[in-house]
Amino acid sequence: MNEGGNKMNPMMLVGVIVMIAIIGGVVMISGQKGSPESATPTPEVMEAKPSGTMKAVTDTPGTDMEVKTINIDAGSFYYDPKVIKVKKGEKVKIVMTSKDMMHDFNIDELGVKLPITKAGETSEVEFTADTIGTFEYYCSIGQHRKNGQVGTIIVE
């Protein structure tokens, strides 16, 4: 006869432990799939402005591809930054803020044109940098281009 009738069969004990381990593993694996906490945000990249301050350039997730956003200040006969670098095939968004007077933004070879933007206002345009090369961007208002309101975009 079995001494101490309250003892559990060792095989039954092993079976219970295995079941608990399997259920725990399934719960842990299913809890990790598609959790929003596991998504890592796209970091912001900073590009130096000639004045020594920084301008934000962000990659914004889109439906098909990411968009590289470039913030440009337009002022009395200048653009800041004066040089922009992008990759061929990259989707680019130019966000121009007019610091004074009125300015526009043009890249003839890439078919890019921002409308006239008044002081204190912002305009934007998106395009795909589909041609490798170095191109001038400029303001077409009055004598702005002749007075030095130009910059360079390099598509690599």
PyMOL commands that set and color helices and strands:
alter all, ss='L'
color gray80, all
select helices_A, chain A and resi 10-32+36-38+108-110
alter helices_A, ss='H'
color red, helices_A
select strands_A, chain A and resi 45-48+54-60+67-75+78-80+83-86+91-98+102-107+112-118+122-128+133-138+150-155
alter strands_A, ss='S'
color yellow, strands_A
deselect
rebuild
show_as cartoon
